[in-house]
Amino acid sequence: MCDLMMALEVGSTLMGAAGQIQQGQAQAAASQYNAKVADMNATISERRAKDALERGELEEQQKRRETSALIGKQKAAMAANGVDLTFGSPLDVIVDSAVLGELDALTIRKNAHREEYDYHVQAANQRAQGAMHSGAADSALAGGYMAAGGTVLTGASQAYKGAKYGW
């Protein structure tokens, strides 16, 4: 009877240890997966940052072309009416159009840079999250093995006590 009890104790201990190792491995695999997902998301954010800057540059150029076309139309309309464009209100209108157009173009540039920066920050946060998940994977593996070791030691202690005291 004593041999059967000891065999059951050892079997139970080994099964518990194996379960803890498997649980640690499963947690590690999940954390590694999450780390890869975070890294992929960071890569996407970096691409979005580049795209935001490129779109901003195109919009800025388009705004300058629109402003140039507007000034051309203003000049043509005033010249067709015999207005001197070199001084006074006609010149003020042309200068104001140029200044406001340039302000709009610079605002577009600034907004594109802000969007780019936001995506870079997002990418950095996602990379940090990935590193955290990688660390969690390592910890889960180590924790599983340590828990299994503790279970084996506890089981061995119980088996020794049973053998010693004849349980």
C-alpha positions as a Markdown table, in Angstrom:
| # | Residue | x | y | z |
|---|---|---|---|---|
| 1 | Met | 0.0 | 0.0 | 0.0 |
| 2 | Cys | 2.9 | 2.3 | 0.9 |
| 3 | Asp | 4.5 | 1.8 | -2.6 |
| 4 | Leu | 1.2 | 2.6 | -4.3 |
| 5 | Met | 0.8 | 5.8 | -2.3 |
| 6 | Met | 4.4 | 6.9 | -3.1 |
| 7 | Ala | 3.8 | 6.1 | -6.8 |
| 8 | Leu | 0.7 | 8.2 | -6.8 |
| 9 | Glu | 2.4 | 11.0 | -5.0 |
| 10 | Val | 5.3 | 11.0 | -7.5 |
| 11 | Gly | 2.9 | 10.7 | -10.5 |
| 12 | Ser | 0.8 | 13.6 | -9.2 |
| 13 | Thr | 3.9 | 15.7 | -8.6 |
| 14 | Leu | 5.3 | 15.0 | -12.1 |
| 15 | Met | 1.9 | 15.8 | -13.7 |
| 16 | Gly | 1.6 | 19.1 | -11.8 |
| 17 | Ala | 5.2 | 20.0 | -12.8 |
| 18 | Ala | 4.5 | 19.2 | -16.5 |
| 19 | Gly | 1.3 | 21.3 | -16.3 |
| 20 | Gln | 3.1 | 24.3 | -14.9 |
| 21 | Ile | 5.8 | 24.0 | -17.6 |
| 22 | Gln | 3.1 | 23.8 | -20.3 |
| 23 | Gln | 1.3 | 26.8 | -18.9 |
| 24 | Gly | 4.5 | 28.9 | -18.8 |
| 25 | Gln | 5.2 | 27.9 | -22.4 |
| 26 | Ala | 1.6 | 28.8 | -23.5 |
| 27 | Gln | 1.9 | 32.2 | -21.8 |
| 28 | Ala | 5.3 | 32.8 | -23.4 |
| 29 | Ala | 3.9 | 31.9 | -26.8 |
| 30 | Ala | 1.0 | 34.4 | -26.4 |
| 31 | Ser | 3.4 | 37.1 | -25.2 |
| 32 | Gln | 5.7 | 36.5 | -28.2 |
| 33 | Tyr | 2.7 | 36.7 | -30.5 |
| 34 | Asn | 1.7 | 40.0 | -28.9 |
| 35 | Ala | 5.2 | 41.3 | -29.3 |
| 36 | Lys | 5.2 | 40.5 | -33.0 |
| 37 | Val | 1.8 | 42.2 | -33.4 |
| 38 | Ala | 3.1 | 45.3 | -31.7 |
| 39 | Asp | 6.2 | 45.4 | -33.9 |
| 40 | Met | 4.0 | 45.1 | -37.0 |
| 41 | Asn | 1.8 | 47.9 | -35.8 |
| 42 | Ala | 4.9 | 50.1 | -35.2 |
| 43 | Thr | 6.0 | 49.4 | -38.8 |
| 44 | Ile | 2.6 | 50.5 | -40.0 |
| 45 | Ser | 2.8 | 53.6 | -38.0 |
| 46 | Glu | 6.2 | 54.5 | -39.4 |
| 47 | Arg | 4.8 | 54.1 | -42.9 |
| 48 | Arg | 1.8 | 56.3 | -42.0 |
| 49 | Ala | 4.3 | 58.9 | -40.7 |
| 50 | Lys | 6.1 | 58.9 | -44.1 |
| 51 | Asp | 2.8 | 59.0 | -46.0 |
| 52 | Ala | 1.6 | 62.0 | -43.9 |
| 53 | Leu | 4.7 | 64.0 | -44.7 |
| 54 | Glu | 4.5 | 63.2 | -48.4 |
| 55 | Arg | 0.8 | 64.1 | -48.6 |
| 56 | Gly | 1.5 | 67.3 | -46.7 |
| 57 | Glu | 4.2 | 68.2 | -49.2 |
| 58 | Leu | 1.9 | 67.6 | -52.1 |
| 59 | Glu | -0.9 | 69.6 | -50.5 |
| 60 | Glu | 1.5 | 72.5 | -49.8 |
| 61 | Gln | 2.6 | 72.6 | -53.4 |
| 62 | Gln | -1.0 | 72.4 | -54.6 |
| 63 | Lys | -1.9 | 75.4 | -52.3 |
| 64 | Arg | 1.0 | 77.4 | -53.7 |
| 65 | Arg | -0.2 | 76.6 | -57.3 |
| 66 | Glu | -3.7 | 77.7 | -56.4 |
| 67 | Thr | -2.4 | 80.9 | -54.9 |
| 68 | Ser | -0.3 | 81.6 | -58.0 |
| 69 | Ala | -3.3 | 81.0 | -60.2 |
| 70 | Leu | -5.5 | 83.3 | -58.1 |
| 71 | Ile | -3.0 | 86.1 | -58.2 |
| 72 | Gly | -2.7 | 85.6 | -62.0 |
| 73 | Lys | -6.5 | 85.9 | -62.4 |
| 74 | Gln | -6.5 | 89.0 | -60.2 |
| 75 | Lys | -3.8 | 90.6 | -62.2 |
| 76 | Ala | -5.5 | 89.8 | -65.5 |
| 77 | Ala | -8.8 | 91.1 | -64.3 |
| 78 | Met | -7.3 | 94.4 | -63.0 |
| 79 | Ala | -5.1 | 94.8 | -66.1 |
| 80 | Ala | -8.1 | 94.2 | -68.4 |
| 81 | Asn | -9.9 | 97.1 | -66.6 |
| 82 | Gly | -6.9 | 99.4 | -67.1 |
| 83 | Val | -5.8 | 99.4 | -63.4 |
| 84 | Asp | -2.2 | 100.1 | -62.6 |
| 85 | Leu | -1.0 | 97.0 | -60.5 |
| 86 | Thr | 2.2 | 98.6 | -59.2 |
| 87 | Phe | 0.8 | 100.7 | -56.4 |
| 88 | Gly | -2.2 | 101.3 | -54.1 |
| 89 | Ser | -5.1 | 99.0 | -53.5 |
| 90 | Pro | -4.5 | 96.8 | -56.5 |
| 91 | Leu | -1.0 | 96.0 | -55.3 |
| 92 | Asp | -2.4 | 95.5 | -51.7 |
| 93 | Val | -4.9 | 92.9 | -53.0 |
| 94 | Ile | -2.1 | 91.0 | -54.8 |
| 95 | Val | 0.3 | 91.1 | -51.8 |
| 96 | Asp | -2.5 | 90.1 | -49.4 |
| 97 | Ser | -3.4 | 87.1 | -51.7 |
| 98 | Ala | 0.2 | 86.0 | -51.8 |
| 99 | Val | 0.7 | 86.4 | -48.0 |
| 100 | Leu | -2.6 | 84.5 | -47.2 |
| 101 | Gly | -1.8 | 81.8 | -49.7 |
| 102 | Glu | 1.7 | 81.3 | -48.2 |
| 103 | Leu | 0.2 | 81.2 | -44.7 |
| 104 | Asp | -2.1 | 78.5 | -45.8 |
| 105 | Ala | 0.7 | 76.5 | -47.4 |
| 106 | Leu | 2.8 | 76.8 | -44.2 |
| 107 | Thr | -0.2 | 75.7 | -42.1 |
| 108 | Ile | -0.5 | 72.6 | -44.3 |
| 109 | Arg | 3.2 | 71.9 | -43.8 |
| 110 | Lys | 3.0 | 72.3 | -40.1 |
| 111 | Asn | -0.1 | 70.0 | -39.8 |
| 112 | Ala | 1.7 | 67.4 | -41.9 |
| 113 | His | 4.7 | 67.5 | -39.6 |
| 114 | Arg | 2.4 | 67.2 | -36.5 |
| 115 | Glu | 0.7 | 64.2 | -38.0 |
| 116 | Glu | 4.1 | 62.6 | -38.9 |
| 117 | Tyr | 5.3 | 63.2 | -35.3 |
| 118 | Asp | 2.1 | 61.6 | -33.9 |
| 119 | Tyr | 2.7 | 58.5 | -35.9 |
| 120 | His | 6.3 | 58.3 | -34.8 |
| 121 | Val | 5.2 | 58.6 | -31.2 |
| 122 | Gln | 2.7 | 55.9 | -31.8 |
| 123 | Ala | 5.3 | 53.7 | -33.4 |
| 124 | Ala | 7.7 | 54.2 | -30.4 |
| 125 | Asn | 4.9 | 53.3 | -28.0 |
| 126 | Gln | 4.1 | 50.2 | -29.9 |
| 127 | Arg | 7.8 | 49.1 | -30.0 |
| 128 | Ala | 7.9 | 49.6 | -26.2 |
| 129 | Gln | 4.8 | 47.5 | -25.8 |
| 130 | Gly | 6.5 | 44.8 | -28.0 |
| 131 | Ala | 9.5 | 44.9 | -25.8 |
| 132 | Met | 7.3 | 44.5 | -22.7 |
| 133 | His | 5.6 | 41.5 | -24.3 |
| 134 | Ser | 9.0 | 39.9 | -25.1 |
| 135 | Gly | 10.0 | 40.4 | -21.5 |
| 136 | Ala | 6.8 | 38.8 | -20.3 |
| 137 | Ala | 7.4 | 35.8 | -22.6 |
| 138 | Asp | 10.8 | 35.3 | -20.9 |
| 139 | Ser | 9.3 | 35.7 | -17.5 |
| 140 | Ala | 6.5 | 33.2 | -18.3 |
| 141 | Leu | 9.0 | 30.6 | -19.3 |
| 142 | Ala | 11.1 | 31.1 | -16.3 |
| 143 | Gly | 8.1 | 31.2 | -14.0 |
| 144 | Gly | 6.8 | 28.0 | -15.4 |
| 145 | Tyr | 10.0 | 26.2 | -14.9 |
| 146 | Met | 10.4 | 27.6 | -11.4 |
| 147 | Ala | 6.9 | 26.6 | -10.4 |
| 148 | Ala | 7.5 | 23.1 | -11.8 |
| 149 | Gly | 10.7 | 22.9 | -9.8 |
| 150 | Gly | 8.8 | 24.0 | -6.7 |
| 151 | Thr | 6.1 | 21.4 | -7.3 |
| 152 | Val | 8.8 | 18.6 | -7.7 |
| 153 | Leu | 10.5 | 19.7 | -4.5 |
| 154 | Thr | 7.2 | 19.8 | -2.6 |
| 155 | Gly | 6.2 | 16.4 | -4.0 |
| 156 | Ala | 9.6 | 14.9 | -3.2 |
| 157 | Ser | 9.3 | 16.2 | 0.4 |
| 158 | Gln | 5.8 | 14.7 | 0.7 |
| 159 | Ala | 7.1 | 11.4 | -0.7 |
| 160 | Tyr | 10.0 | 11.4 | 1.7 |
| 161 | Lys | 7.8 | 12.1 | 4.7 |
| 162 | Gly | 5.4 | 9.4 | 3.6 |
| 163 | Ala | 8.3 | 6.9 | 3.3 |
| 164 | Lys | 9.9 | 8.0 | 6.5 |
| 165 | Tyr | 6.7 | 7.9 | 8.6 |
| 166 | Gly | 5.0 | 5.0 | 6.7 |
| 167 | Trp | 1.9 | 6.9 | 5.4 |
